[in-house]
Amino acid sequence: MKGVRLLEYGGELVFDDVPTPTIARDEVLVKIKSTAVNHLDLVEASGTARQIFPLDLPWIPGHEFSGVVEQIGGDVEAYSPGDAVFGTTTGMGAYAEHLAVKAVAIARKPSNLTFEEAASVPVAAQTAWEGLFTHGHLEKGQTILIHGGAGAVGAYAVQLAAHAGATVIATASDDDEGYLKSIGASEVINYREAQFEKVLNRKVDIVFHLTAGDTQERSFLVLREGGYLVSATQPVSQEAAAKHRVSGVMMRLAPSGEVLGRIGRLLEEGTIRPDVAIVYALQDVAQAWKDIARNLPGVHGGPPNAPGVARRKSHGKIVLRVASREDEIRRRAYELYLARGAQPGRELEDWLQAEHELTPE
């Protein structure tokens, strides 16, 4: 099968032939349709966090995916070959045509989502869910402050919190105010023009911290006693938390197929929605990584400037479409069919020619 590998820390991504994985009894083999790009992919590949995230090189990136079950392990009962699914890898490896993954880490793909949309969901949406409900203990009627509300995780946090009946305040740039209010934010504070702790006229029950800098330290000033500060980006000072009589935790995502299934039902109902910024082909992953890198560490970057690169939206995930050899042959055969005037009866001939063209000598 084809896949993308990193051969050494900080090295180039290589698109080539890789072994097709075998599955354990509690795993399924998924034919990947799409995968998404995450900041963590770049951090791990750089080697700067190798003490926390050591890699077994050569390494196939990719934390989340959508696709179709092709094979199931002997202990798997919830899924069958042909099922459309999405999920989070229990290791990595989604930048490839096939993936072996634990059945407990996947859920059925919402029927109203494309594979590209579904691939953009698992990491960001589950991080938001766990931050709000597992660690923040969010309840109806509470008030939550979300730093970085227009980012991938932040957008799901805004939607989920609003759906739960909370009052949602988000920090973002002025360009994001309309977007955030359209997905459930009651108030948006422009972090470029005002310090949130000086303009907030009330205490909040939860702060969900998704940014960097001194934002976390200043967040203690707006939390009520007994509140929760949940960070997905940096450790929380337990000394400061004790001083302000609040709880503080740095979370790490613990993927759950059960939680993802609940999120999937909300997506299928239209209660929350995904957001895809741009879709690249898997073999164009290097450009996709350049795209996400130029928009870090903030979450409000502009579109790529390279000639010939499609413009991306200012919100949403970057997604990679994984096309198999069969997909490529089908695409080329259809091109030939149209070029010949869409003549009936020539489909097999077109397919065979496309197969010949795309098969290496």
N, C-alpha and C positions, 0 to 999 in steps of 0.2 A: 504494500500500500504506500501511498504518498503521505508525507508528513513534514513538519518543520522541526528542525533540531538546532539546539545550541551546543556547539562542540566544546567551548571553553568560556569561562566567565568573561564578560565584556566583548565576546566575539560576535561575528556576523551570524545571522540566522540562515540556515541552509535548508532549502526545499529539495528533498530527494526521497529515495526509497527507504522505508523503515520497516521493521518486522511487524506483521499483524499480531496484536496481543492475543493471548489465550485467556480464558476466563476460569475463575474458581467456581465452586458450587453455589456461592451466594452472589455471583456477579452476572451481569448481562453484557453481551457484546453489542454496542450501538454503532450503526453506520451514521457517522456525523454528517449533518446537513449544514450546520452553522456553529460557530464558536465566537466568543466575544473577547475583546482586549481589555485588560485591567492594568491599572498602575502597578499592582503587585508583580505582574509578569516582568515588567521592566526592572523593578527593584531586585528581584531574585536573579535575573539574568546578569545584572551588573556586578554581582558579587559583594556589594556593599553591606548586605545583610546576611552573609553566608553563615555567620555564627547562629543566627536565628532560623534562617531558611536555607540550610545546606542542600545543594543539588547533587544528584547522582548523574554526572556527565557521561556521555551526551544526553541531553535533556529535551523533552518535548514539552513546550509551554501549553497553557490553556486550562483555566479553572472551571469554565462553564460551557454548556453546549446544548444543542437540540439535535434530534435525529430520530432514527427508526431502529427499534430492537431487531437484531438479526439472529441472535442466538441467546439462549438462557441457560444458566447453570442448573444443576440437578435439584438444588434446594429452593429455586425461585418459583413461586406460585402466582405472584401478583401480575406478572407480565408475560406476554407471548410474542413470538416473532411477528413483526408487522406493526406493533404498537408504536405510535408517535409519542416521544418522551422528551423531557428536558431535565437538566439537573446540574449538579456540581460534582466535579471529580473528587475522589477521596485522596488523590495524589495530584497529578497533573496529567497532561497528555492529550488535551482536546484539540490541539492544532494538527489533526491527522484525519485520515479517512475513517478509521475505526478506533473505538475506545472500549476498554474493559472497565466497568464501573460497578460498585456495590449497588444492588437493587434498592437498598434502603436510602440511597442518596438521590433517587430520581422520582419523578412524578409524571403523570400523563400531560402531554402538551395541551394547553387550552386550544380548543377547536377553532376559535376566532383569531388566533395569532398565526402569522407566518413563522417559518422556522427561524428566520432572521430575528424577528421580534422576540420569539421565545428564548433564543440564545442570550439575549441581552438581560434577561430577568434574574436568573438564580442567585448570583453573588450579591448584587445590589439590593434586591428585594428582601432576601433572607437576612442580610446585615441590618437593614432597616427594621425588620420585624423583631429580631433578637434585641436590637438596641432599645426599641420602644417597650416591648412587652416582657421579654425575659429579664433584662437588666434594669430597665427604667420603670417597670411595673405601672405603665400608663393605664389610667382609668378614665371613663367618661366624665366630662366636666372639668378635667384638669387643664393646665396650661403648660405647653412645652415650647422651649426655644431651641430651634434647630440651626446650628451654624453650618453654612454651606448648603443651604436648602436647594440650590439649583443644580447641584451635582447629581451623579447617578444615584447614590445612596440617599442623599437628601431629598430628592424628588419623590422617591418611594416613601420616605419617612413622613413627608408632608401629607401625602395621600392617605397613608394608613392611619396616621394620627387624626386627621380630619374625619375619616370614616368611623373611627372609634369614639367620636364625640368630643374630642379635645379641641381647645383653642390653640391654634398653631401660629407661632411667631417665627419668622425665618430671617437670617441675615444673608444678604446677597448684594449684588451690584444693582444700580438703578435700572439697568437693562433687563433684569430678570423679574422685576416686580409684577408685570402683567402675567408672565408665565406662572409664577408661584401662586398668585391669587386665583388663577384659572384652575389650579389643581388642589386648592383647599386652604391656602394660607390666609389667615385673617389680617396679618400685619407683616410688612416686609421692611426691615431696617437696612438702609444702604450703608454697608460697612466702610465704604470709601469716604463718606461724608459725616458720619456720626459714630460715636462710641455707644454701643448698645446699652451699656450699664448706666449711661447718663440720660438716655432718652426713654428707657423703659420706666413706666410709672407704676409698676406692680412687680411682685415676686412671682417666680414661676415654679412649677412643681418638678420639672425635669429639664435638663440641658442635654442635648444630644450634640456632641462635639465632633465635627467632621473636617476640621481645618487645622491649621498650624499656628505658630507664633504664640503670642501671649493671650490669645482668646480664652483659653481654658482657665488661666489664672484669674482673669477678670470675670469669668462666669460665676465664680463662687459668690460674687457680690449680688447677683440677682436671684439666687436660689433661696427658697424658703427653708426654714429648719425642717429636717426630715426629708428633704428632697433628694433627687438623684442626679449626679453628673456622670453621664456615660460617654466615654471617648472611644472612637474607633481608630484614632491616629497616634496617640501618645499616652504614656502612663499618667495616672492621676495621682497627685500628691495626697497621700493619706494624712499627712500632717495638716494640710490646708483643709481637707474634708472634715477632719475632727474639729478643727478650730471653728468652722462654720456650721458644725453639727448637721452635716449632710453625708450621704453615701457616695463614694466615687469608685468607678471601675473602668479599666480599659478592657474592652471586649475583643474577642477573636471569634470569627464565625465558626459555628459548629453546624455544618450542613445537615438538614433533616428533610427526607422525602415527605414526611407527614406535614411539616410546615410549608414546604414548597407546594404540596397539594392544596393546602388552604389558600395560599397566595394564588395558585392557578384558578381556583374557583372564583376568587374576586376579580381576576382578569377576565374570565369568561363571562361574568355578569356585567362587565363594564364598570365596576365600582372603582377600580384603579386601572391605569393604562401604562404600557411600556413606552419607551422613547428611544428610537434608533437614530443616531446622528448621521452615519454613513456606513456603507457596506463595501468592503474590499474582497477581492478573491484571495484565497488562502496564500497563493504564491506571491501576492503583493503585501505580505505581512510586514516587510521592512518599512514600507511607506506608512502602513497603519501605525507602526510603533513610532515613527517620526511624528505622525499626526498627534498622537496622544502625548508625546514627550514635549512638544512645543506648547501644549496647553497646561503643563504642570509648572508649579505646584498648585496654581489656582484652578478654578473650575469654570471660568468664564472666558476661555480663550477663543480666538477667531479661527477662521477656516485656514487650511493649508495654503501656502503660496506657491508651491511647486507647479511648474507648467504641466498642464494635462491632468492634474489631480482634481477629482470632483470636489465641489464645495461641500463641506459638512455643516450641519446645523450647530448652533451654539450649545444645544442641550442634547443629552442622550448618549448612549454607548456606541462605541466603534465595534462593528461586527465583521467577522470573516466568513465568507461563504465557502463551504468545502464542496467542490465539484469533483465527483469521481470520474474515472476514465469513461465510464458509460455515459455520464452526463455530458462530457465533452464531445463524445461521438454523436450523441443525439443532437447537440447544438449544431455541430458542423453538418450533419446530415440534413437538418432542417434548412440551413443556409443554402446547401446545394439544391435542395428541393425547390426553394423559392427562386434561386438563380436560373433554374431550368423552366421556369414558368409554372411551377406547382402542377406538374403533369401527373395525373393518377397512374399508378402502376410502376412508378420509378422509385418508390420509397426504399425498397430493398437494395437497389443499385446504389442509391445515394448513401445508405447506411454502410454498405461494403466499401465504397470509396472513402468515406469519412474514416472508417476503421483503418483502412490502409494508410491514409495520410497521417493519422495520429498514433500509429504503432511504430515504435523505434525500430530501425533496421538491426 
